[in-house]
Amino acid sequence: MQFRTFLTSGIAIAAALPAMAEPSFNRIASFATFENMAEGEDRARETSAEIMAVTEDGNTLIYSDSPLGVIGMIDITDATDPKPLGNIDMDGEPTTTVVRGDKAFVGVNTSESYTEPSGVLRTVDLTTQEVVASCDLGGQPDSVAISDAGDMIAVAIENERDEDAGDGGLPQMPAGFVVRLPVTDDGVDCEGKQDIDLTGLADVGAEDPEPEFLDFNEAGEIAVTLQENNHIVVIGADGAVASDFSAGAVSIDGVDIAEEGALDFTGSLTDIPREPDALKWLDNDNFVVANEGDWNGGSRGFTIFAKDGTVVYDSGNSFDRAVAEIGHYPEGRSENKGAEPEAVTAATYGEQPLIFVASERGSVVGVYDATDPAAPELLQMLPSGIGPEGLVTIPERNLFATANEADLVEDGGARAHVMIYERSEGEAAYPVLTSAGSDPLIGWGALSGLAMDPAAPTTLYAVNDSAYDTQPSIFTIDTTTAPATITAKTVVTRDGAAAEKLDLEGIATDGEGGFWLASEGNPDKEVPHLVLHVNADGAITEEFTLPEALLEQQKRFGLEGIALQDGKVWVAVQREWGDDPEGQVKLLQLDPATGEWLGVRYPLDSGEGWVGLSELAINGDYLYLIERDNQIGDNAVLKAVTRVALADLAPAALDGELPLVEKETVRDLIPDMQQWNGYVQDKVEGMAIADDGTVWIVTDNDGVDDASGETLMWSFKLD
């Protein structure tokens, strides 16, 4: 594709958080795990990046890749340009890696079944990248930890339950336990292996402990979470159980508790077990846990415990709501674990102790100042790939990294990634949009159309699509703040109730306080293609369906984008329908006064996957459009703003030959999206243009469903 230059250089990214005294983390690179596959291997195979470690020099990341049965290695000597170092076969399912010197120790699950668990600790020579030793662990390993002194390794032998057996609860034998292994200069001393019995401690499933995650403090003590048992055990430096206590339960208000296709943060939960997953010592007396939940709970936050079981701090609903404020809340998990905090780690950067908490389903990481463990302060939220599970701190290099396990290659989605962040002076580049400060909390996501207030060009309006099908909404956005702020949410209603069977994909202001909306239909679900007029309160005042002759040719991908010209409404049909020549789509014009429909044809560029239109906006003498493919990451080649001269639009009757318009491509949007150093998002769906030529663009985050949850919004100037 060739691009002509019509725009000034420079991108104004609505992305900065308010100026902070402390430095900020920003993503500087992303590494797709399939890049570690050898030449000739099938890169369309599923890969993953789960739990991750870093070498002592801070220059190499090592992650477990369960689908391939390998550990992957990444050279981050230049952290802005990570390089593949290849995969090492583990002859089993790798879980966690720890490092001492030039050796890596990898827990590997070799179980034949849930009832016959087995596993080994493999020793890898990092110089030769070869497995040089294996030690039988006597069960299925999960977490592996190494002491600060490097003289002891601990392994959580989970012997996990079969979630499909019975009610998926406990007990399911055999019981799990913890293994301690001395480390020598030559490797692991298997003969010195010590099994530590954890049965009889928990109130839940006492005979079947399932240790999930463990960590050493500087004193050589080990704290262990028994997630399914909702219990925590502290093992002394001598290998004996020193203390144990229930992780307890919480009651929280102001959370979404129903999976009904809407975001509603007014619900309450009572006496919900924490069921902690990951754990990290903050000092010799306190540790933090991520309360992911499991078969019987999940309090949607994190807790700091003293090692005697005293609760030093609990986040309550604050983490869940922080995820929601930036559009990352996974509504489809509301009846289970909400934002689902799974991973947690901590480290001191400079003189500032920090806690990192990852939302597995929200695909975001919260960074907290833990100077006062009784009152951690949220500093920022970092965008991640899909399903962050492994967190690595590298404070000596001011770096942080996440391993993101989800690989959607089979569905044509995003691949598994490792993402790298740097802490430096300056503002945070993410989020670009927030509803922080709203009361009640405004939940949002899946923004699919954008418009500008003609009387106040710093005010934008957006709509969400059918990801929230029971809550079609119009959002008011203030772009004068950094990040931009959602200040209001207006639900679109029909006869006084939230309108059903809408998939809003376009919005335009009517100049009188109301809006015109485009709703994409789906004939398979009996959802009609509609043009709607709503008043300032969101109530539908007019509805227009497409002509029957046109509907006879309809397909799934329909109306996208809407714009007004001299009282007439323009909408785009996203993809070819049955009567369209290949590579051409319709632009339709509606006269609301008469109900008459006319149209023209628009020529699409070729690309990978399918190519279609996502948005319309009018500025000056031109109709501007977003034309894009449906590809993501490295496969994305077409995300562009094009334009058609209004003078050349001569719409004709739909029962005759439609004229084909000429277009100009004015901006490639892919470099814009690469500013955030993640993978290229597929759904560029919203555009609004001010009289002075300022263009705003927003992406659709798919409602955090099999997506990273990232919403990117930025502006640039027409020449």
QUISUL-V271563 format. One record per backbone hydrogen bond with DSSP energy under -0.5 kcal/mol. CO is the residue of the C=O (numbers start at 1). NH is the residue of the N-H. If there is no record, write none. Layout:
co=CO nh=NH
co=CO nh=NH
This chain:
co=4 nh=6
co=6 nh=719
co=11 nh=13
co=12 nh=14
co=12 nh=715
co=13 nh=15
co=24 nh=424
co=26 nh=422
co=29 nh=420
co=31 nh=418
co=32 nh=35
co=33 nh=36
co=34 nh=37
co=38 nh=41
co=41 nh=43
co=42 nh=45
co=51 nh=64
co=53 nh=62
co=55 nh=58
co=59 nh=76
co=60 nh=55
co=61 nh=74
co=62 nh=53
co=63 nh=72
co=64 nh=50
co=64 nh=66
co=65 nh=69
co=65 nh=70
co=69 nh=90
co=69 nh=91
co=70 nh=65
co=71 nh=88
co=72 nh=63
co=73 nh=85
co=73 nh=86
co=74 nh=61
co=74 nh=76
co=75 nh=83
co=77 nh=79
co=78 nh=81
co=83 nh=75
co=86 nh=73
co=88 nh=71
co=92 nh=94
co=93 nh=109
co=95 nh=51
co=96 nh=107
co=98 nh=105
co=100 nh=103
co=102 nh=126
co=102 nh=127
co=103 nh=100
co=104 nh=106
co=104 nh=124
co=105 nh=98
co=106 nh=122
co=107 nh=95
co=108 nh=110
co=108 nh=120
co=109 nh=93
co=116 nh=112
co=116 nh=113
co=118 nh=110
co=118 nh=111
co=119 nh=137
co=119 nh=138
co=120 nh=108
co=120 nh=122
co=121 nh=135
co=122 nh=106
co=122 nh=124
co=123 nh=132
co=123 nh=133
co=124 nh=104
co=124 nh=126
co=125 nh=129
co=125 nh=130
co=130 nh=125
co=130 nh=132
co=133 nh=123
co=135 nh=121
co=139 nh=141
co=140 nh=158
co=140 nh=159
co=143 nh=156
co=145 nh=154
co=147 nh=150
co=151 nh=183
co=152 nh=147
co=153 nh=181
co=154 nh=145
co=155 nh=157
co=155 nh=179
co=156 nh=142
co=156 nh=158
co=157 nh=177
co=161 nh=163
co=162 nh=165
co=164 nh=166
co=165 nh=168
co=176 nh=198
co=177 nh=157
co=178 nh=196
co=179 nh=155
co=180 nh=194
co=181 nh=153
co=182 nh=189
co=184 nh=187
co=187 nh=184
co=188 nh=190
co=189 nh=182
co=189 nh=192
co=190 nh=193
co=194 nh=180
co=195 nh=197
co=196 nh=178
co=198 nh=201
co=203 nh=205
co=205 nh=208
co=206 nh=200
co=209 nh=176
co=210 nh=227
co=212 nh=143
co=213 nh=225
co=215 nh=223
co=217 nh=220
co=221 nh=217
co=222 nh=235
co=223 nh=215
co=224 nh=233
co=225 nh=212
co=225 nh=213
co=225 nh=227
co=226 nh=230
co=226 nh=231
co=227 nh=230
co=229 nh=204
co=230 nh=247
co=230 nh=248
co=231 nh=226
co=232 nh=245
co=233 nh=224
co=233 nh=235
co=234 nh=242
co=234 nh=243
co=235 nh=222
co=236 nh=239
co=240 nh=236
co=243 nh=234
co=245 nh=232
co=248 nh=274
co=250 nh=272
co=252 nh=269
co=255 nh=257
co=255 nh=267
co=258 nh=260
co=261 nh=470
co=261 nh=471
co=262 nh=264
co=264 nh=266
co=267 nh=254
co=267 nh=255
co=269 nh=252
co=271 nh=273
co=272 nh=250
co=273 nh=298
co=274 nh=299
co=275 nh=293
co=278 nh=290
co=280 nh=288
co=285 nh=307
co=286 nh=282
co=286 nh=283
co=287 nh=305
co=288 nh=280
co=289 nh=291
co=289 nh=303
co=290 nh=277
co=290 nh=292
co=291 nh=300
co=296 nh=273
co=301 nh=291
co=302 nh=315
co=303 nh=289
co=303 nh=305
co=304 nh=312
co=304 nh=313
co=305 nh=287
co=306 nh=309
co=310 nh=306
co=310 nh=312
co=313 nh=304
co=315 nh=318
co=317 nh=321
co=318 nh=322
co=319 nh=323
co=320 nh=324
co=321 nh=325
co=322 nh=326
co=323 nh=326
co=323 nh=328
co=324 nh=327
co=324 nh=444
co=325 nh=435
co=329 nh=331
co=330 nh=333
co=331 nh=334
co=333 nh=336
co=333 nh=337
co=333 nh=338
co=337 nh=340
co=339 nh=361
co=339 nh=362
co=340 nh=360
co=342 nh=278
co=343 nh=358
co=345 nh=356
co=347 nh=349
co=347 nh=354
co=348 nh=350
co=349 nh=351
co=349 nh=352
co=351 nh=353
co=352 nh=349
co=353 nh=370
co=354 nh=347
co=355 nh=368
co=356 nh=345
co=357 nh=366
co=358 nh=342
co=358 nh=343
co=358 nh=360
co=359 nh=363
co=359 nh=364
co=360 nh=387
co=363 nh=384
co=364 nh=359
co=365 nh=382
co=366 nh=357
co=366 nh=368
co=367 nh=379
co=367 nh=380
co=368 nh=355
co=368 nh=370
co=369 nh=377
co=371 nh=373
co=372 nh=375
co=376 nh=378
co=377 nh=369
co=380 nh=367
co=382 nh=365
co=385 nh=387
co=386 nh=406
co=387 nh=405
co=389 nh=391
co=390 nh=403
co=392 nh=401
co=394 nh=397
co=394 nh=399
co=395 nh=398
co=398 nh=423
co=399 nh=394
co=400 nh=421
co=401 nh=392
co=402 nh=404
co=402 nh=419
co=403 nh=389
co=403 nh=390
co=403 nh=405
co=404 nh=417
co=408 nh=411
co=408 nh=413
co=409 nh=412
co=414 nh=408
co=416 nh=33
co=417 nh=404
co=418 nh=31
co=419 nh=402
co=420 nh=28
co=420 nh=29
co=421 nh=400
co=422 nh=26
co=422 nh=424
co=424 nh=24
co=428 nh=17
co=432 nh=484
co=434 nh=486
co=435 nh=438
co=441 nh=443
co=446 nh=465
co=449 nh=463
co=451 nh=461
co=452 nh=454
co=453 nh=456
co=456 nh=453
co=456 nh=459
co=458 nh=460
co=458 nh=479
co=459 nh=453
co=460 nh=477
co=461 nh=451
co=462 nh=475
co=463 nh=448
co=463 nh=449
co=465 nh=468
co=466 nh=469
co=468 nh=471
co=472 nh=492
co=473 nh=464
co=474 nh=490
co=475 nh=462
co=476 nh=487
co=476 nh=488
co=477 nh=460
co=477 nh=479
co=478 nh=481
co=478 nh=485
co=484 nh=434
co=485 nh=478
co=485 nh=487
co=488 nh=476
co=489 nh=491
co=490 nh=474
co=492 nh=499
co=493 nh=540
co=494 nh=497
co=497 nh=494
co=503 nh=520
co=505 nh=561
co=506 nh=518
co=508 nh=516
co=514 nh=510
co=515 nh=534
co=516 nh=508
co=517 nh=532
co=518 nh=505
co=518 nh=506
co=518 nh=520
co=519 nh=530
co=522 nh=525
co=522 nh=527
co=523 nh=526
co=526 nh=528
co=527 nh=522
co=528 nh=530
co=529 nh=546
co=530 nh=519
co=531 nh=544
co=532 nh=517
co=533 nh=541
co=533 nh=542
co=534 nh=515
co=535 nh=538
co=538 nh=493
co=539 nh=535
co=542 nh=533
co=544 nh=531
co=547 nh=550
co=547 nh=551
co=548 nh=552
co=550 nh=553
co=551 nh=554
co=553 nh=578
co=556 nh=558
co=557 nh=575
co=558 nh=574
co=560 nh=572
co=561 nh=572
co=563 nh=570
co=565 nh=568
co=567 nh=592
co=568 nh=565
co=569 nh=590
co=570 nh=563
co=571 nh=588
co=572 nh=560
co=572 nh=574
co=574 nh=613
co=577 nh=580
co=581 nh=584
co=583 nh=604
co=585 nh=602
co=586 nh=573
co=587 nh=600
co=588 nh=571
co=589 nh=598
co=590 nh=569
co=590 nh=592
co=591 nh=594
co=591 nh=595
co=591 nh=596
co=596 nh=591
co=597 nh=654
co=598 nh=589
co=599 nh=652
co=600 nh=587
co=601 nh=661
co=602 nh=585
co=608 nh=630
co=610 nh=630
co=612 nh=628
co=615 nh=626
co=617 nh=624
co=619 nh=622
co=621 nh=646
co=621 nh=647
co=622 nh=619
co=622 nh=624
co=623 nh=644
co=624 nh=617
co=625 nh=627
co=625 nh=642
co=626 nh=614
co=626 nh=615
co=627 nh=640
co=628 nh=612
co=632 nh=635
co=633 nh=636
co=638 nh=629
co=639 nh=669
co=639 nh=670
co=640 nh=627
co=640 nh=642
co=641 nh=666
co=641 nh=667
co=642 nh=625
co=643 nh=664
co=644 nh=623
co=645 nh=648
co=646 nh=649
co=648 nh=650
co=652 nh=599
co=653 nh=656
co=659 nh=601
co=659 nh=661
co=664 nh=643
co=664 nh=666
co=665 nh=4
co=666 nh=6
co=667 nh=641
co=667 nh=669
co=669 nh=673
co=670 nh=674
co=672 nh=675
co=673 nh=676
co=674 nh=677
co=680 nh=633
co=682 nh=684
co=683 nh=685
co=683 nh=700
co=686 nh=698
co=688 nh=696
co=690 nh=693
co=693 nh=718
co=694 nh=690
co=695 nh=716
co=696 nh=688
co=697 nh=714
co=698 nh=685
co=698 nh=686
co=699 nh=701
co=701 nh=704
co=702 nh=705
co=704 nh=706
co=710 nh=712
co=711 nh=432
co=712 nh=699
co=713 nh=14
co=714 nh=697
co=715 nh=12
co=716 nh=695
co=717 nh=8
